[in-house]
Amino acid sequence: MSRRGQLDAVIVGGGVVGAACALALAALDLEVALVEGRQPQPWSADAPDLRVYAFAADNAATLARLGVWEAVRSARAQPYRRMRVWDAAGGGELAFDADSLGHAQLGWIVENNLLVDRLWAALPGAGVRLYCPARLQACEQDETGVRLRLDDGIRLDARLAIAADGAASTLRTLAGLQVASHDYRQSGVVAFIETAQPHQDTAWQRFLDTGPLAVLPFAGGRSSIVWTLPEHEAARVVALDEDAFGRELTAAFGARLGPMRAVSQRAAFPLRRQHADSYVAGRVLLVGDAAHVVHPLAGQGVNLGLRDVSALSETIAAAQSRRVDWDTPHRLQRWSRQRRSDNAAAAYAFEGINRLFSNDEMHATLLRGPLLGLAGRLPGLADALWRRASGQ
């Protein structure tokens, strides 16, 4: 039982994963608060967010259960129905097709700030207490709960505190949870582009020895790119004039869709792997980037974070259905072990793919194209790979 005035959970961090976590726990009739340092910028259809996600079907279903997905989809969610993956050095191609897999689409390309906007719009109706702008300053805990102090002097008492405040999580640090990090010394260059030929509702990925180049379909015939490059190369291409950038991008993509040109600002963000040693310290839990940061080549970052939330929600619901305490240490540790194992497997798989393809070593170059072709030809393998990536 909670003490008088005690919340069930406080989520620190109001991004996609944190806001979804608040809604998911509120849907279980828990008393929930969300703490966020700044008010999100309203989404505007005229100013697309450079940060987009390849949103998987299982997470679309999660948002549908929370009453949010239709609002996202009707605003702007570009379905992609095919995926093509190939290596610049030659060899075969790995292809995924929604029709052959029995789906209407493989997933959707969705902007970060649209997701945040629609999730936040649902918070008041779900009964989530919102503390914004407010930042966490202190955290104490014992076997009965967690006490948080915010920078405006407000104190919150809860059974659980959940860190969803990003890779540099304040709550994770205050709870004493450690992370292991690896700097890839690469950056991801992002922009919106136009291509001479239609994107064909296809997510394209070409591997080069400098890193993968993803070209993702977007609304209005545009595409979104995530171009992985060594840090110095990323800085150089971001600084190019529009014509030079278009020429280099077209060459990097092998002119698969004809000439390309940027139609937005460009930005670059550093890439690294980061993973917490545990997702639980007493009554503090980690989800999303506070727990794990992975290479963006498979577009799985936010998908993994939302699967943390879904698994936590399922754990709590199962305990509620049996009328037992949902926040016992063994229950939280079991959730932590399951999610950490799944996320570690994904993180190292992405890293292994990046290492194999992002180099010009002769033996790797000779192997990787034929390996992609073989994977595409083996019966059932493409289906199995896709089911893993889509959380099925």
C-alpha positions in Angstrom: 0.0 0.0 0.0 1.2 3.5 -0.7 1.7 6.0 2.1 -0.8 8.9 2.2 0.0 11.4 -0.5 2.5 9.0 -2.1 2.4 8.7 -5.9 2.8 5.3 -7.6 5.4 6.5 -10.1 7.3 9.7 -11.0 8.8 9.7 -14.5 11.7 12.1 -15.0 11.9 13.1 -18.7 9.1 14.0 -21.1 10.3 12.8 -24.4 8.7 10.1 -26.5 9.6 7.2 -24.1 8.9 9.2 -20.9 5.5 10.5 -22.0 4.5 7.1 -23.3 5.5 5.6 -19.9 3.4 8.1 -18.0 0.4 7.3 -20.2 1.0 3.5 -19.9 1.2 3.5 -16.2 -1.8 5.9 -15.8 -3.8 3.5 -17.9 -3.2 0.9 -15.2 -4.9 3.2 -12.7 -1.6 4.3 -11.1 -1.1 7.8 -9.7 1.6 9.1 -12.0 3.6 12.4 -12.3 5.9 13.5 -15.1 8.8 15.9 -14.6 10.2 17.7 -17.6 12.7 20.6 -17.8 11.1 22.5 -20.6 7.8 22.7 -22.5 8.0 20.9 -25.9 7.8 23.0 -29.0 4.4 22.5 -30.7 4.5 20.4 -33.8 4.1 22.2 -37.1 3.4 20.6 -40.4 5.3 23.4 -42.1 8.5 22.8 -40.1 9.4 19.0 -40.2 11.6 17.8 -37.5 15.0 16.5 -38.7 14.9 13.8 -36.1 12.7 11.0 -37.5 12.2 7.3 -36.5 11.5 4.2 -38.4 8.5 3.3 -36.2 7.8 -0.4 -35.8 4.3 -2.0 -35.8 4.4 -3.2 -32.2 5.0 0.3 -31.0 2.3 1.7 -33.2 0.0 -0.8 -31.5 1.3 0.4 -28.1 0.4 4.0 -28.9 -3.0 2.8 -30.3 -3.8 1.2 -26.9 -2.9 4.6 -25.3 -5.2 6.4 -27.6 -2.5 8.3 -29.4 -1.5 6.6 -32.6 -4.5 7.7 -34.7 -3.7 11.3 -33.9 -0.1 10.7 -35.0 -1.0 8.8 -38.1 -3.6 11.3 -39.3 -1.2 14.2 -38.9 1.9 12.8 -40.7 3.2 9.2 -40.6 4.7 8.0 -43.9 4.3 4.3 -44.3 7.2 2.3 -45.9 6.3 -0.9 -47.6 9.7 -2.1 -48.8 13.3 -2.0 -47.6 16.4 -2.5 -49.7 19.9 -3.0 -48.2 23.0 -3.4 -50.3 26.8 -2.8 -50.2 28.7 -0.3 -52.3 31.4 -2.9 -52.9 29.0 -5.1 -54.8 27.3 -8.4 -54.2 23.7 -9.2 -53.6 20.8 -7.2 -52.0 18.7 -7.9 -48.9 15.1 -7.0 -49.6 12.0 -6.9 -47.4 8.6 -6.4 -48.8 5.3 -5.9 -46.9 3.2 -7.9 -49.4 5.5 -11.0 -49.1 5.5 -10.7 -45.3 1.7 -10.4 -45.2 1.5 -6.8 -43.9 0.1 -3.6 -45.2 3.3 -1.8 -44.4 6.6 -2.6 -42.7 6.4 0.5 -40.5 6.2 4.3 -40.6 8.6 7.2 -40.7 7.5 9.6 -38.0 8.9 12.9 -36.6 10.1 13.0 -33.0 8.3 16.3 -32.2 5.0 15.0 -33.7 5.1 12.0 -31.3 5.9 14.2 -28.3 3.2 16.7 -29.2 0.5 14.0 -29.5 1.6 12.2 -26.4 1.6 15.4 -24.3 -1.8 16.3 -25.6 -3.1 13.0 -24.0 -1.5 13.5 -20.6 -4.1 15.7 -18.9 -7.0 13.4 -19.9 -5.1 10.5 -18.5 -4.8 12.2 -15.1 -1.0 12.5 -15.2 0.3 15.3 -12.9 2.7 17.4 -14.9 5.6 19.4 -13.4 7.1 21.5 -16.2 9.4 23.4 -16.3 11.1 21.6 -13.5 14.4 19.8 -13.0 15.4 17.1 -10.6 17.9 18.2 -8.0 18.0 15.4 -5.4 16.8 11.8 -4.9 16.6 9.7 -1.7 15.1 6.3 -1.4 14.5 3.5 1.1 12.6 0.2 0.9 9.2 2.0 1.0 9.7 4.6 -1.8 11.6 7.4 -3.5 11.7 11.1 -2.5 12.6 13.6 -5.2 13.3 17.3 -4.8 12.8 19.6 -7.8 14.6 22.9 -8.5 11.5 24.9 -7.7 11.4 23.4 -4.2 8.6 20.9 -4.8 9.1 17.4 -3.3 7.5 14.3 -4.7 7.1 11.0 -2.9 6.5 7.9 -4.9 6.8 4.1 -4.9 9.0 4.2 -8.0 11.0 6.8 -9.9 11.6 6.1 -13.6 14.5 7.8 -15.4 13.5 8.7 -19.0 15.7 11.8 -19.1 18.1 10.7 -21.9 21.7 9.5 -22.3 23.0 12.0 -19.7 20.3 11.1 -17.2 20.4 13.1 -13.9 18.2 10.5 -12.1 20.5 7.7 -13.2 23.5 9.5 -11.8 21.8 10.3 -8.5 20.7 6.7 -8.2 24.4 5.6 -8.6 23.8 3.5 -11.7 26.8 3.1 -13.9 27.1 3.0 -17.7 29.6 1.5 -20.1 30.2 3.7 -23.2 31.9 3.3 -26.6 32.5 6.2 -28.9 32.2 5.2 -32.5 34.0 8.4 -33.6 31.3 8.7 -36.2 28.5 11.2 -36.7 25.1 10.9 -38.2 24.3 13.6 -40.8 20.6 14.3 -41.1 18.6 16.3 -43.6 15.5 16.2 -45.8 16.1 15.8 -49.5 14.4 15.6 -52.8 15.3 12.9 -55.3 14.8 12.9 -59.1 13.0 9.5 -58.9 10.2 8.7 -56.4 11.2 7.1 -53.1 8.7 4.2 -53.9 7.6 4.0 -50.2 10.9 2.2 -49.7 13.5 2.6 -46.9 16.9 2.3 -48.6 20.2 1.6 -46.9 23.6 1.5 -48.7 26.7 0.4 -46.8 29.9 2.3 -47.6 33.3 1.8 -46.0 32.7 5.1 -44.2 29.4 4.0 -42.7 25.8 3.3 -43.8 23.7 5.8 -45.7 19.9 5.5 -45.0 17.4 7.2 -47.2 13.9 7.0 -45.7 10.6 7.9 -47.4 8.9 11.0 -46.1 5.7 12.9 -46.8 5.3 15.1 -49.9 7.7 13.0 -52.0 10.7 14.0 -49.8 13.1 11.7 -48.1 15.0 11.8 -44.8 18.6 10.8 -44.7 20.8 9.5 -41.9 24.4 9.5 -43.3 26.9 7.9 -41.0 30.4 9.3 -41.5 33.7 9.7 -39.6 33.4 12.8 -37.4 35.7 15.0 -39.6 33.9 13.9 -42.8 30.5 14.7 -41.2 31.7 18.2 -40.3 33.0 18.7 -43.8 29.8 17.6 -45.7 27.5 19.6 -43.3 29.6 22.7 -44.3 29.3 22.1 -48.1 27.3 24.4 -50.2 23.9 23.0 -51.5 25.2 21.9 -54.9 28.3 20.2 -53.6 26.4 18.4 -50.9 23.9 17.1 -53.4 26.6 15.8 -55.7 28.4 14.0 -52.8 25.2 12.5 -51.5 24.1 11.3 -54.9 27.5 9.6 -55.4 27.4 8.0 -52.0 24.0 6.6 -52.8 25.1 5.3 -56.2 22.6 7.6 -57.9 19.9 4.9 -57.1 17.2 7.5 -57.2 18.9 9.9 -59.5 20.3 13.3 -58.5 19.6 14.4 -54.9 19.4 17.8 -53.3 18.9 19.0 -49.8 15.7 20.9 -49.0 16.3 21.6 -45.3 19.1 22.5 -42.9 21.6 19.8 -42.2 22.8 18.7 -38.8 25.2 16.1 -37.4 25.1 14.2 -34.1 27.7 12.1 -32.4 27.2 8.3 -32.4 28.1 6.0 -29.5 27.0 2.9 -27.7 26.0 3.3 -24.1 24.5 0.7 -21.8 23.7 0.8 -18.1 25.1 -2.0 -15.9 21.6 -2.5 -14.5 18.2 -0.9 -15.2 17.2 -1.0 -11.5 18.7 0.5 -8.3 16.3 0.0 -5.5 13.2 1.8 -6.6 14.7 3.7 -9.4 14.3 2.3 -13.0 15.8 3.2 -16.3 14.1 3.2 -19.7 14.9 4.5 -23.1 18.2 6.4 -23.7 18.8 6.6 -19.9 19.3 2.8 -20.1 20.7 2.3 -23.6 22.0 4.1 -26.6 22.5 2.2 -29.8 23.9 2.9 -33.3 21.1 4.3 -35.5 21.8 2.1 -38.6 18.6 0.0 -37.9 16.5 2.8 -36.6 15.8 0.9 -33.4 16.6 3.4 -30.6 13.1 4.7 -29.8 11.6 1.3 -30.6 13.7 -0.4 -28.0 12.8 2.4 -25.5 9.1 1.9 -26.0 9.5 -1.9 -25.6 11.0 -1.1 -22.2 7.8 0.7 -21.4 5.6 -2.1 -22.8 7.4 -4.8 -20.8 7.1 -2.7 -17.6 3.4 -2.2 -18.2 2.9 -5.9 -18.8 4.8 -6.7 -15.6 2.7 -4.4 -13.5 -0.6 -5.5 -15.1 0.3 -9.2 -14.5 0.9 -8.5 -10.8 -2.3 -6.5 -10.5 -4.3 -9.3 -12.1 -3.1 -11.6 -9.3 -3.7 -8.9 -6.7 -0.1 -9.0 -5.5 2.4 -6.1 -5.1 3.6 -5.0 -8.5 6.8 -3.2 -7.2 8.6 -5.9 -5.3 12.4 -6.1 -5.8 12.3 -9.5 -7.5 9.7 -8.4 -10.0 11.6 -5.2 -10.9 14.8 -7.1 -11.2 13.2 -9.7 -13.5 12.0 -6.9 -15.8 15.5 -5.4 -15.7 17.2 -8.6 -16.7 14.8 -9.3 -19.5 15.1 -5.8 -21.1 18.8 -5.5 -20.5 19.4 -8.8 -22.2 17.3 -8.0 -25.2 18.7 -4.5 -25.6 22.3 -5.7 -25.2 21.8 -8.3 -28.0 20.4 -5.6 -30.2 23.2 -3.1 -29.4 26.0 -5.5 -30.1 24.3 -6.8 -33.3 24.1 -3.3 -34.7 27.7 -2.6 -33.7 28.9 -5.8 -35.4 27.1 -4.9 -38.6 28.6 -1.4 -38.5 32.1 -2.8 -38.0 31.7 -5.3 -40.7 30.5 -2.8 -43.3 32.2 0.4 -42.2 35.7 -0.5 -43.2 37.8 -1.1 -46.3 39.6 -4.2 -45.1 39.8 -6.5 -48.1 38.4 -9.7 -46.6 35.4 -7.9 -45.1 34.8 -6.1 -48.4 34.8 -9.4 -50.3 32.4 -11.1 -47.8 29.7 -8.6 -47.0 28.0 -8.2 -50.3 27.6 -11.9 -50.9 26.4 -12.3 -47.3 23.6 -9.8 -47.9 22.6 -11.6 -51.1 22.7 -15.0 -49.4 20.5 -13.6 -46.5 18.0 -12.4 -49.1 17.8 -15.8 -50.8 17.5 -18.1 -47.8 13.9 -19.1 -47.3 12.3 -17.6 -44.3 15.4 -15.7 -43.2 14.2 -12.2 -44.3 10.9 -12.9 -42.5 12.7 -14.0 -39.3 15.0 -10.9 -39.4 12.0 -8.6 -39.9 10.0 -10.2 -37.1 13.0 -9.6 -34.8 13.3 -6.0 -35.8 9.6 -5.2 -35.6 9.2 -6.8 -32.1 7.0 -9.6 -33.2 
